[in-house]
Amino acid sequence: MSDSRLFKILYYLLDKGSATAPELAKQFEVSPRTIYRDVEALSGAGIPVYTESGRNGGISLLHDFVLDRAILSDNEKKEILTAIQSIAATGYDVEKETLTKLSALFNVNMGNWIEVDFSRWGGHSCDNSKFELLKTAVIRHKEIKIIYENTNNERTERIVQPLKLSYKSKEWYLKGFCLKKQDFRIFKLNRILELELLERTFAPKLYLEPENHFRQTYARIVLLFSKEIAYRVYDEFDETQIKHMENGDLIASAEMPVDTWLIGYLLSFGTQVEIIEPKYLREVLAEQAQEIYKKNKP
């Protein structure tokens, strides 16, 4: 006898209210006789399950039956509450209500251990409002109109069917279907300058990664950082990418695209970074630093 099947039968009856033995047998791919044995086992365990004969009969649970909270271990209760609390931190009110009810049911107080604030340092609450509006659009399948600034400094208006919010490498992104491009697109939330929730709804679809969305081969960048700036190195590089020198300095290596972001990132370290590889990048960085000096010298 499968304990897993017993729980599945119990959950099925909780969801459906009642079911016939042939229905349960088909659902769990066993014989009706096995189902009756399972029902006897559930009844013997104290679950108020009963059978009724006749045209409208079947297998049912008492109307006011609920699962005993003792079925879950203390660790399982905490895992459930932790998962819901992490969702509630985004400001989703339904999950907060669910968290309160389950905490009371489980008699477990998790405390307020997580807080999520989407606004940037020194900014206002517009980032939080933007995230809340996008969350509503995704959940309710509402189209949105956005003004978006891309990496080519082009500002365009788009109508987007938002499919999911994605968090990667310390940044939030919106994955959706762009009606202008008639294709799936990814939008960085910080670059969505204006956002309007439209009344039009759409049928949700599975987000398809672009066919060329395979891992690209980038140049191997090797950088030497002074120990005074170590805290910033850990912001961008994984521990496995960092080598510690005897004097406390750090060597970080990673495959990265050589673009304007990388140049600006390296310039932000001033004299506390030295490029080891590739050699040509040293010249690029030096030229940029020289241009900055010319533009800003007294």
N, C-alpha and C positions, 0 to 999 in steps of 0.2 A: 504494500500500500504506500502510495506516494504522499508524504506530508505536504509537498508543494501543491499537489492536485487538490488536497483538502482545503487549503487556503484559497486556491483559485475558485473552487466551487463556492466557498463562503462569500468571497468578494463578488462573484457573479450573481448570487442570490441577493446580496445587498444592493446591487445595481439594478437588477431586473425585478426584484420583488418575489418572483416565483418562476419556476421552470419545470418542465416535464423531464422524466428520466431519459427518454430518447433524445431530448434536446441537449441535456447535459452530456450524454454519452457521445453525441456527435461533436459537441464543442470541445471535449477533452480527449476524443479519440479512444474511448474505452467502451465496454459493453454496458447496457442498462443494469445488468446484474452487479457489475462493479460499482456503478453509481449508487445503488441501494446499499451496498456494503459501506461505501464512503459516508453515506447519510447516517448509517448506524454508528459509525465511528465518531462523527461530529456530535451526534446526540449523546453518545457515551462520554464525550469530553465536556459536556455541559452546555453545548450550543443549542439554543431552542429552535431546532429545525424539525419540521414535521411533514408528513405526506397526507394528501387527501385524494381519495379515489373519485371517479366520476368524470363527466365531460369537462368540467371546469377545474378539475383537481390538478395536483402536481406537488412539487416540493417547494416549501416556503419556510421563511423565518418569521418569528413573531414580529408583529408590526413595529413595536417600539424597541427592537433589539439594536444595540450598537456594539461595536468592537470594544472589548475590555482593553483599557490602556496598558494593562500588564502584558499584553501580547508582545509589545515592543520592549527591548532592553533599554537601560538608561542611556547607553551610547547611541543606540538607534534614534531615540527621542532627540538627543542633542544634535545628531547629524541632520535630522529633519529640520529642527529649529534653526540651525546654523545656515542651512541652504536657503530657507525662507527669509531669514534676517538679512542675508547678503543681497537678496532681491529687493527687500523692503527698503534698503539703504538708498535705492535709486529714486525713492519717493513714490513708489507704486502703492496707493492706499489700500487696495484689496489685500495685498500681501501683508501689510501691517495689521489689518484686522484678523487675517488668518493666523498670524503669528501670536497675537494676543489670545485668541481662542485656544490654539494648540498648547501654548504655554500653561494656560489654566488647566487644560485637560491632562497634560503630562505632569503637572505640578513641578515644572522645571523653569527656573529663572536664568536666562542666558545673559542678562545684562545688555547694555547698549554698547556692543563691542566694535561696531563698524559704522563709519560715516563716509558718505560719498558727496563731494562737492565738485560740480563740473565747471565752476567758474575759475578763470585764471587769476593768478595773484595780482592784486591791485585792481581787479576788474569788478564788475557789478554782477547782478544775478541773471544777466541776459543769457549766459551759457546754460544755466540751469533751466531757464524757460525754454530755450531752444531744444534741449534734450527732452524735456517733458512733452513738447509739442510733437517732436519726431516720434517719441514713444507712442503717443496717442494715434498718430497717423499709421504707424506700423500695425498696431493692435486692431484698429478699426478699419484698416484697408482703405484709407483715404488718400487721394492724390495730393501732392504738395507742389507749390510753385516756389522756386528758389532763385536767388541771384548768387552765382558761384564764381569764385576767382580761382583759375587753374594755375599750374606751375609755369605757364607761358605768359603770365600776367594778363590773361584774357578774362574779361568779366562777361558772363553770359546768363541769360534767363532760361531756366529749364522747368519742364513739368515732369515730375518723377513719381513713379509708383514705388513707395518705400517698402522694402521687404524685410530688412533686419538691421539692427545696430550691431556693430562689430568693434571690439576693443583689441588693438594690436600695437605692440611696441610703444606703450604709454600714450596712445592716441585713439580717439573715437572716430569711427567711420560709419557712413550710411551706405548700405548696399541696396540697390534698387534698379528698376527698369526705367531708363530715360526715354521719354516719348520723342524727344527731338532727335536723338541718335538711333532710336529703335533698337536699343541694345542694353545689356546689363552694364552698369557703371558703379564705381565706388567713389563716394564723395567724402572728403575730410571735413569733419564738423566745423573746425575752426575757420574753414574757407567758405562756409555757407554764410554769406553776409546778410541776406534777407530771406525770410521764410514765411510762407502763408499756407495755412491748412485749407484745402479746397473741399467743396461739398461732394464732388464726384468720388464714387467708390470704384474699386476694381477687384477682380477675382485674383486672390493671391496665387503666386506661381513660385516654383522652386528657383532660387538664385543659381544661375549657371556661371561658373568661372569662365572668363574668356579663354578661347582655345590656346592662345599664346601665353597663358598664365603659368608657364612652367618656370622652374628655377633658372634664373639667368646667371651667367658666369661674369663675375665682377673682378676688378683688379684686387690684388692682395695688398692691403694697406698696413704698413708697420710703423708705429708711432712711439716715440720716447717721451714720456711725461715726467715732469719733476714731481717729487713726493709731496710738495706743498699743494698740489692740485689733485691728489689721489681721489678725493671724494667725488669729483666730477667724472673721473674715468669710470667709476663704478656705476654712474648713471647711464652710461651708454654701452659699456662692454660687459660681457659675461665673465665670471671668474675664470673660466677655462680659456679665455682669450687673453688673459693678463699674466705677464711674467714679472716677478719681483726681483729687482736688482739688489745687490748687497748694500748699496748706499740709500736704499729706500725708494729710488725712482722706479717707474713702471714702464714696461714695454707692452703695448697692446697691438694685436694683429687681428685683422678680420677682412673678409671680402666685402667691399663696399663700392657703390657706384661713385665715380669721380664727377661730381656735379656742383652746382652753386651751393647746395646745402652743405656739402662736405667742406668746401672752401671757407664758407662763413663759419662753420663749426670750428675748424682749425684756427681761424683767425681769432676766435673768441678766447683762445688760451694765451694769446699774446706770445711772450717769450718762454712760456713754460711747456712748449711742445716742440719737438724736432721730428721731421719726417725722415725715416730711414729708408723706406721703400714706398712707392717707386721714386726713383731719382727725379724724374721730370716734374713730379708734383711739388718738389722743393722750389723749383723755378716759378711755377704757377703761383704758389703761395707768396713768394717774395715779390713778384710783380704786383699782386693785389695789395700787399702791405705797403708797397711804394706808392701806389695810386691813392691809398687812403691817406698816407702822409702828405702827399702833394695837395690833396683836397682840403685837408684840415690843418695844415701848418699855419702858424701865426703870420 
